[in-house]
Amino acid sequence: MLNGGAGSDYLVGGTGNDTLFGGAGDDRLWGQDGVDYLYGGAGDDILNGGFGQDGILHGGRGSDTADYSYSGDRWSVDLINGTATNLSAGGTETLVSIENYNGSSGRDQVGGTHGANTIWGRDGNDWLRGRGGDDSLYGNDGDDDLHGNGGDDRLFGHDGDDDLFGETGNDVLNGGAGEDWLRGGEGDNELTGGTGADTFVFDASALASAAGDVTTITDFAHQEDVLRFLNAEGANGAMIDSVSDLDTNGDGFITGADDNWSVDDFAIVFDGQTFVQTGDLRFRGATGDLVLQDVLSIDISAGGQDYLTVA
């Protein structure tokens, strides 16, 4: 048994079954081999059980992190229920008072708490859910699936072809490298596709409750990126009412509504982008026609890729 006491400690267990107490301070605990019991105590602690199935990782008071970066296995982690299940080797470890997760090099499936979480997927095609609170999700390498859920969240895909869903709240989404899909959902969102041909997705059913929300796209790439409207037909069909300032060096605007809304129920802002060529701004509908009106020139085909001419 090792007890760090007051101060910021670095405690390392041996090859057997260890019990480590960090005490007060920002501690780092590493169990190594065996069935280990790690207790962070007060402070922002990092708990790494090491190899083998561990008994418990208990963060204590503070914002604490379960570190699985040593592992190449697939893990299913639920921070609300306090479980980390090894999907490759079997076995479940107990997590108590853990707010953050540093992922393995395998495929991680992680659900956060109702508070603020920081979750790193690392390598592998990861599945990350923030749940409630203002969360930060990092996919890193691989083709990742990131959902902010409730709260004002920050989602970063990094490398790979990632799917980012902000859902409710005022969210910041950054796809990074690769061909990413970004869907802000409700709220005033900021979307950055990053490098690669990215798709910015707007769901008409979500926009129905937008109530004046504004989505800002910071890096729409001409002739490469696509705006896609889902459920763009019938009573929930997205209708674009006006397009302005797309031929300047300032911010361009698209405003719209559906059959049941007033104009400007939602707005899409292109931050400092200049559109000067035919076909610069590309739309893709779902199964029905995308409805546009009061724009300069339109070429629309049902279910296909449509072009808005701005020159």
N, C-alpha and C positions, 0 to 999 in steps of 0.2 A: 504494500500500500504506500502510495506517495501523496503527500499533502503539501501543496504549494504555499498556503497561507496568504497573507496580504501581499499585494504587488502583482505585476504581470509575469507569469511563470510559463516555462516550457517544460512539460513533464512527458517523459517517454517510458513506456512500460517495457517489459522483457518478453521472452518467448512463452511465458506461462499466462495464467489468468490473473489480470491486474485490476486493481481499484485505484483510480486517480482522482484526487480532489484538487481543483484549481484554487478554490478560495476566492477572496476578493481580487479584483483586477482583471485585465484583459488577458486571458490565458490561452495557451495552445496545449492540447492534450492529445497524445498519440499512444494508442494502446498496443500497436504491433500485433504479434501472434496471440492466440488464445482467446478465451471468452472474457472480455474486458468490460469494466463498469466505470464510466467516465462521468464526473460531476464538475461542471464548470464553475458553479457558484455565481456570485455577483460579478457583473462586468460583461463585456462583449467577447465571448469565448468562441474558439474554433475547436471542435471535437472530431478527431479522426480515430475510429476504432481499429484501423489496421486490418490485417488479414484474419480470417476466421469469423465465425458468427459471434457477435457481441451481445452482452446482456442488456445494457442500457446506455444511452447517450442523453444525459440530463443537462440542459443548458443553464438552468437557474435563472436568476434575474439578469436582465439585459437583452441585447439583440445577438442571439447565438446562432452559430453555423454548424451544421453537420457536413463534414468534408468526406466525400467518397471519391476524391480524385485519384486515389491509389488503385481503384478497382477498374477492371476491364469488363465486368459483368453488367447485365441489364438489371435495373432496379425500378421498382414501383414504390413511390414514396408518397405518403399522405400525412402532411404536417398537422392537420386537424385531428385525425385519429391517432397520430403518433406512431406510425409504423413505417418501416423500410424493409421491403420484401425483395430478396434476391431471386430474380426470375431465371437466372442461369443455374445457380448451384442449389437453390432452395434455402429456406430459413427466413425468419423475420426478426428484425431487431426493433427494440422499443426506443422511441424518441419522445422526450419530455421537454417542454419549454424550448423548442427549436423553431426559430423564425426564418432561417435562411438555409440554402442547400447549395453545395458545390458538387456538381455531377461527376459521374464516372466517364470513362472513355467508351462505354457501351451506350445502349439506347435507354434513356431515362424517361420515366413517366412520373411527373411530379405535380401534386396539388398543394397549393399554399394554404394559409390560414385566413381568417376573416380580418386580420390586421395586415400591416405592411411586411412584405417579404422580398428578399433578393434571391433569385434562383438562377443558377448557371447550369446550362445543359452540357457544356463542353462537347466532346466528340460524340458521334452517333446521331441518328435521326430522333430527336428528342420531342417529347410531348409535355409542354409546361402550361400550368394553369395557375393564375395568381389568386383567384377567388376574390374576396373582399379586400379592402385596403388599397393603399397606393403602392403598387408593386413594381419591381424592376426585373424583367425577364431577359436572359441572354441565351440565345440558341448556340452560338459559336459554330464549330464545324458541323456539317451534316445538313440534311433537309429537315428543318424543324417546324413544329406546329406550336405557336404561342398564342395564348388567350389571356388577356388582362382581366376579363370579367368586370366586377365592380371596382370603383375607385379610379383615381387619376394615375394611369399606369404608363410605364416606359418599356417598350418592347424593341429588342435589337436582334435581328436575325443573324447578322455576320455572314460567314461563308455558307454556300449552299442555296438551294431553291426553297425559300421559306414561305410559310403562310402565317400572317400576323393578323390577329383579330383584337381590336381594342375593346369592343363592346361598349358598355356604359362608362360615362366619365369623360374627362378631357384628357386624351391620351396622346402620347408621342410614339410613333412607329417608324423604325428605320430598318429597311430590308438588308442593307449591306450588299455584299457581292452576290451575284446570282440573279435568276429570274424569279422574283418574289411577287406574292399576292398580298396586298395591304388593304385591310378593311377597318376603318376607324370606328364605325358604328355611331351611336348617339354621342353628343357632346361636341365641344370645339376641339378638333383634333389636328395634329400636325403629322403629315405623311412625307417620308423621304424614301424613295425607292432604292437609292444607291446605284452602283454599277449593275449593268444588265438590263434586259427588257422586262420592265415591271408592269404589273396590272394593279390599278387602283379601283377597288370594288365598292359600289354603293348599292345597298339593298333598299328597294322601295318600301318594304314593310318596316324597316328601321327608320327610314327618313320620315315616315308618317308621324313620328313623335319627336321630330328634330326640333321643332319650336324655335326656329331662328338660328340653329347651330351653324357654325362655319368650319369647314375643313380646308386647311391650307396644305397644298402640295408644293414642296420646296424645290424639287428638281425634276419636273416633268421633262423627259427627253423627247424632243421632236422626232417624229418618224420611227420611234422605238417603243415608248410606253403607251399604254392603253387605259382608257376609262371604261369600266364595265358596270352596267346597271342590271341588277337582278330583279326578277319579278316585275319587269317594266311593261306590264300590260294590265288591262282591266281596271278595277277600282283602285288597285294599289300601284298602277303604272306610274313610273317616274316621268314627269313632264318638265323639260327644260324650257324656261320661259324667255330667258335673255342671255346673251353672250356679249361681253363688253371688254374693250381695252386689250384684246389679244394681239393687236398689231403695234404695241408700244413696248417700251422698256420697263414699264411699271408693272403693277399687279393686274393680271387678267381675272375676270370674274365670270362664273356661271351661276345663275340663280334659277330656282325651280320649285315645283310643287307637284301634286298629283290631282286627280279629279276632285278630291274632297278638300284640298288645302287652298290657302291663299298664296299668292306669289311671294317669293322670298322665304318660304318655310325652311329652305336650306340654301346654303351657298358653298361653292367650291372656289377657292382662291388659288391662283397660280402665282407664286411668289417671285416677282421679278422676271418672269418668263416672257419671251418674245415669239409670237407665232406669225410668220409672214408668208408661208407657202401653202399651196393647196394640199390638203390631207395632213397638215401638221398635227391636228388634234383628232385622235382616233377613238371611236366609240365601239363597244361590242355589246349587243343586247343579249338577252337570255333566249327563251323560246319564242318570244313575241317581238313585235316592232318596238324599237325605242322611239318615243314620241318627242319630237323637237318642234319648236315653233319660234318665229320671229328671229331667225338667224339668217346669215347671208346666203348660204347655198348648202343643200343637204343631199347626201346620197345614202339612202337607207335601204337595207334588205333584211327581211325577217330572219332572226337567228344568226346573222352573219356579222362581219366587221363593217362598221359604218364610218363615214368620214364627214367631218364638218369643215367646209371650206371657209377660210377666214381672209383670203386675199382676193 
